[in-house]
Amino acid sequence: MPPVNSRRTFAALVLALFAVTVSFLAPSGVAGVAADPLDDKRNEAKQIADKLHELETQAEILTEEYNDAVLKQQELQGEIDAASTRVQEADAEVDKKRLEMKDFAVDAYVRGGTEAAVPSALRHDLNASAKVEQYADAAVGDPVKLIKQFKAAKSEAEKQLEELDKAKAEADEVSKTADSRMAETKAAVDEQQKTLDKVEGELGLLVEAERNRQATERAGPGSDPPPGRGGPIPPPGQGAGSAIEAAKSQIGVPWRWAASTPGVAFDCSGLIIWAWSRGGKPGLPHSSRSLYAMSTKLSKSELQPGDLVFYGRPTIHHVALYIGGGQIIHSPGSGKRVHITTVDYWNEYAGAGRI
């Protein structure tokens, strides 16, 4: 019988050999043992793609807010100009009537205050001193009802002008705020794009694949908004073909906020108003929301070439031009260029309209 110590030594050797064998046979990818470098790169790619999409959407929303603020400024300026004209007209009329009454009163005094020459308000049997005072009052014009009416009109016009000035100041602040936020957003997008530009090799391919996957995931038919277009649908607009050809001529032109310069840059609504100006409808508002508000609402099945397709929920912030065959042309957002895609490229479809 072997000694006890020998048996213990033999058992230890067996256990050690078993541990080595198990370690050799065990799979190398046991969860939690070590991170997969490819998974790390996929996660990094997803974070970059997510951030880019978030910033692109934010930039487009801010662009449309800025465009709306500019339109509001223009609207208010028109009202302010009209109010200023009314104030000037009221001032001129007051001065005119004041002068007429002064001349009338002086003439009456010079001619001796005959009953026919004196205003009815001054026809009293008063001594000369009292009449002189009344003529003086008339010269100033304060007791004349007509002048009081014009003064009231002037006061009301000035009040309206003051209110409009305040509204314009508010609109200016809106524009400044939107402009500031846009600059901040553009800086963030540029910074993120620089990061993306530095990504090379496998990570770059993964980022591109992730962005394509997200675009596919965001695509969807969407649903038409509740009915309520009001009135009959007008026929497709004349000039739609020219508008579409104009838009197609800008394929490849980059997106830039608040831009509508052919061959240089467009934002989404800038492309629409420029294209339709070539189609015979100049002066459309540079705002996706304003375009939606003025358009006759359509269902998706009623779309005709030249109609507008709107996106963004809960607030519209993107517009595209329908070119037929289920396709649109648009300026999609920061870092992208004018191109053709499908109506269902984005699941935030908000409606369609005809202008």
WODA-V240879 format. One record per pair of residues at least 12 apart in sequence whose C-alpha atoms are under 10 Angstrom apart, sorted by the first residue. I is the first residue (numbers start at 1). GAP is how many residues later the second one is. Records with the same first field share a line. If there is no record, write none. Layout:
I=GAP + GAP
This chain:
38=164 + 165 + 168
40=163
41=161 + 162 + 163 + 165 + 166
42=160 + 161 + 163 + 164 + 165 + 167 + 168
43=160 + 163 + 164 + 167
44=159 + 162 + 163
45=151 + 154 + 157 + 158 + 159 + 160 + 161 + 162 + 163 + 164 + 165 + 166
46=160 + 161 + 162 + 163 + 164 + 165 + 168
47=160 + 163
48=144 + 145 + 147 + 148 + 159 + 160 + 162 + 163
49=143 + 147 + 157 + 158 + 159 + 160 + 161 + 162 + 163 + 165
50=157 + 160 + 161 + 164
51=137 + 138 + 141
52=136 + 137 + 138 + 140 + 141 + 144 + 159 + 282 + 283
53=136 + 158 + 161 + 162 + 280 + 281
54=135
55=130 + 131 + 133 + 134 + 135 + 137 + 278 + 279
56=129 + 130 + 132 + 133 + 276 + 277 + 278 + 279 + 280
57=255 + 260 + 261 + 275 + 276 + 277
58=123 + 124 + 127 + 128 + 131 + 259 + 275 + 276
59=122 + 123 + 124 + 125 + 126 + 127 + 129 + 130 + 197 + 198 + 258 + 274 + 275
60=122 + 125 + 195 + 196 + 197 + 198 + 207 + 208 + 257 + 258 + 272 + 273 + 274
61=117 + 121 + 196 + 251 + 254 + 255 + 256 + 257 + 272
62=115 + 116 + 117 + 118 + 119 + 120 + 121 + 123 + 195 + 196 + 255
63=115 + 116 + 118 + 119 + 193 + 194 + 195 + 196 + 204 + 205 + 206 + 224 + 254 + 255 + 270
64=114 + 193 + 194 + 203 + 204 + 205 + 222 + 223 + 224 + 225 + 226 + 252 + 253 + 254
65=109 + 110 + 112 + 113 + 114 + 117 + 193 + 222 + 223 + 224 + 252
66=108 + 109 + 110 + 111 + 112 + 113 + 114 + 115 + 116 + 191 + 192 + 220 + 221
67=108 + 111 + 112 + 190 + 191 + 192 + 202 + 203 + 218 + 219 + 220 + 221 + 222 + 223
68=103 + 106 + 107 + 110 + 217 + 218 + 219 + 220 + 221 + 222
69=101 + 102 + 103 + 104 + 105 + 106 + 107 + 108 + 109 + 110 + 218
70=101 + 102 + 104 + 105 + 188 + 216 + 217
71=100 + 104 + 214 + 215 + 216 + 219
72=95 + 96 + 98 + 99 + 100 + 102 + 103
73=94 + 95 + 96 + 97 + 98 + 99 + 101 + 102
74=94 + 97
75=93
76=88 + 89 + 90 + 91 + 92 + 93 + 95
77=87 + 88 + 90 + 91
79=81 + 82 + 85 + 86 + 89
80=80 + 81 + 82 + 83 + 84 + 85 + 87 + 88
81=80 + 83
82=75 + 79
83=73 + 74 + 75 + 76 + 77 + 78 + 79 + 81
84=73 + 74 + 76 + 77
85=72
86=67 + 68 + 70 + 71 + 72 + 75
87=66 + 67 + 68 + 69 + 70 + 71 + 72 + 73 + 74
88=66 + 69 + 70
89=61 + 65
90=60 + 61 + 62 + 63 + 64 + 65 + 67 + 68
91=59 + 60 + 62 + 63 + 64
92=58 + 62
93=54 + 57 + 58 + 61
94=47 + 52 + 53 + 54 + 55 + 56 + 57 + 59 + 60
95=46 + 52 + 55
96=51
97=44 + 47 + 49 + 50 + 53
98=40 + 41 + 42 + 43 + 44 + 46 + 48 + 49
99=39 + 40 + 41 + 42
100=38 + 39 + 41
101=18 + 34 + 36 + 37 + 38 + 39 + 40 + 43 + 46
102=33 + 34 + 35 + 36 + 37 + 38 + 39
103=35 + 36
104=13 + 14 + 15 + 31 + 34 + 35
105=12 + 13 + 14 + 17 + 27 + 29 + 30 + 31 + 32 + 33 + 34 + 35 + 36
106=12 + 26 + 29 + 30 + 32 + 33
107=28
108=27
109=19 + 22 + 23 + 26 + 27
112=16
113=15 + 18 + 19 + 22
118=13 + 17
119=16 + 19 + 25
121=13 + 17 + 22 + 23
122=12 + 13 + 16
179=78 + 79
182=75
183=74
185=149
186=70 + 71 + 148 + 149
189=145 + 146
190=144 + 145
193=141 + 142
196=12
215=130 + 131 + 132
216=128 + 129 + 130 + 131
217=128 + 129 + 130
218=126 + 127 + 128 + 129 + 130
219=123 + 124 + 125 + 126 + 127 + 128 + 129 + 130
220=123 + 124 + 125 + 126 + 127 + 128 + 129
221=79 + 121 + 122 + 123 + 124 + 125 + 126 + 127 + 128
222=78 + 89 + 121 + 122 + 123 + 124 + 125 + 126 + 127 + 128 + 129
223=76 + 77 + 124 + 125 + 126 + 127 + 128
224=73 + 74 + 75 + 76 + 77 + 125 + 126 + 127 + 128
225=72 + 73 + 74 + 75 + 124 + 125 + 126 + 127
226=73 + 125
227=70 + 71 + 72
228=68 + 69 + 70
229=66 + 67 + 68 + 69 + 70 + 124
230=66 + 67
231=65 + 66
232=64 + 65
233=62 + 63 + 64 + 65 + 69 + 120 + 121
234=62 + 120 + 121
235=69 + 119 + 120
236=67 + 68 + 69 + 70 + 71 + 118 + 119
237=39 + 42 + 43 + 44 + 67 + 68 + 69 + 70 + 117 + 118
238=41 + 42 + 43 + 68
239=36 + 37 + 38 + 39 + 40 + 41 + 42 + 67
240=35 + 36 + 38 + 39 + 40 + 41 + 64 + 65 + 66 + 67 + 81 + 82 + 83
241=35 + 37 + 38 + 64 + 65 + 82
242=33 + 34 + 35 + 36 + 37 + 38 + 64
243=28 + 29 + 30 + 31 + 32 + 33 + 34 + 35 + 36 + 37 + 38 + 62 + 63 + 78 + 80
244=28 + 31 + 32 + 34 + 35 + 61 + 62 + 63 + 77 + 78 + 79 + 80 + 84 + 85
245=30 + 33 + 34 + 78
246=16 + 25 + 26 + 28 + 29 + 30 + 31 + 32 + 33
247=15 + 24 + 25 + 26 + 27 + 28 + 29 + 31 + 74 + 76 + 82 + 83 + 84 + 91 + 92 + 93
248=27 + 75 + 81 + 82 + 90 + 91 + 92
249=13 + 14 + 26 + 89
250=12 + 13 + 14 + 15 + 16 + 21 + 25 + 79 + 80 + 81 + 87 + 88 + 89
251=12 + 78 + 79 + 80 + 86 + 87 + 88 + 89
252=12 + 13 + 79 + 84 + 85 + 86 + 87
253=12 + 13 + 18 + 78 + 83 + 84 + 85 + 86
254=12 + 13 + 77 + 78 + 79 + 80 + 81 + 82 + 83 + 84 + 85
255=12 + 13 + 15 + 16 + 75 + 76 + 77 + 78 + 79 + 80 + 81 + 82 + 83
256=12 + 14 + 75 + 76 + 77 + 78 + 79 + 80 + 81
257=12 + 13 + 76 + 77
258=12 + 28 + 29
259=12 + 27
260=12 + 13 + 14 + 15 + 26
261=13
262=12 + 13
265=66 + 72 + 73
266=64 + 65 + 66 + 67 + 71 + 72
267=19 + 20 + 51 + 52 + 63 + 64 + 65 + 66 + 67 + 70 + 71
268=18 + 19 + 20 + 49 + 50 + 51 + 52 + 53 + 61 + 62 + 63 + 64 + 65 + 70
269=15 + 16 + 17 + 18 + 19 + 20 + 21 + 22 + 48 + 49 + 50 + 51 + 52 + 61 + 62
270=14 + 15 + 16 + 17 + 18 + 49 + 60 + 61
271=15 + 48 + 49 + 50 + 58 + 59 + 60 + 67
272=12 + 13 + 14 + 15 + 16 + 19 + 34 + 36 + 47 + 48 + 49 + 57 + 58 + 59
273=12 + 13 + 14 + 15 + 18
274=12
275=31 + 46
276=30 + 45 + 79
279=27
281=74
284=71
287=29 + 30 + 31 + 32
288=20 + 21 + 22 + 23 + 28 + 29 + 30 + 31 + 32
289=21 + 26 + 27 + 28 + 29 + 30
290=26
291=17 + 19 + 28 + 62 + 63 + 64
292=16 + 17 + 18 + 24 + 27 + 58 + 59 + 60 + 61 + 62 + 63
293=60
294=59 + 60 + 61
295=12 + 13 + 57 + 58 + 59 + 60
296=12 + 56 + 57 + 58 + 59
297=54 + 55 + 56 + 57 + 58
298=53 + 54 + 55 + 56
299=52 + 53 + 54
300=26 + 43 + 49 + 51 + 52 + 53
301=25 + 51
302=50 + 51 + 52
303=19 + 20 + 21 + 22 + 23 + 49 + 50 + 51
304=18 + 19 + 20 + 21 + 22 + 49 + 50
305=16 + 17 + 18 + 19 + 20 + 21 + 22 + 23 + 49
306=14 + 15 + 16 + 17 + 18 + 22 + 47 + 48 + 49
307=13 + 14 + 15 + 16 + 17 + 21 + 45 + 46 + 47 + 48
308=12 + 13 + 14 + 15 + 20 + 21 + 43 + 44 + 45 + 46 + 47
309=12 + 13 + 19 + 20 + 21 + 34 + 40 + 41 + 42 + 43 + 44 + 45
310=33 + 38 + 39 + 40 + 41 + 42 + 43
311=32 + 35 + 36 + 37 + 38 + 39 + 40 + 41
312=34 + 35 + 36 + 37 + 38 + 39
313=34 + 35 + 36 + 37
314=34 + 36
315=33 + 35
316=32 + 33 + 34 + 35
317=33
318=12 + 13 + 14 + 15 + 30 + 31 + 32
319=12 + 13 + 30 + 31 + 32 + 33
320=12 + 20 + 21 + 23 + 32
321=19 + 22 + 31
322=18 + 19 + 20 + 21 + 30
323=17 + 18 + 19 + 20
324=18 + 19
325=17 + 18
326=15 + 16 + 17 + 18
327=13 + 14 + 15 + 16 + 17 + 18
328=12 + 13 + 14 + 15 + 16 + 17
329=12 + 13 + 14
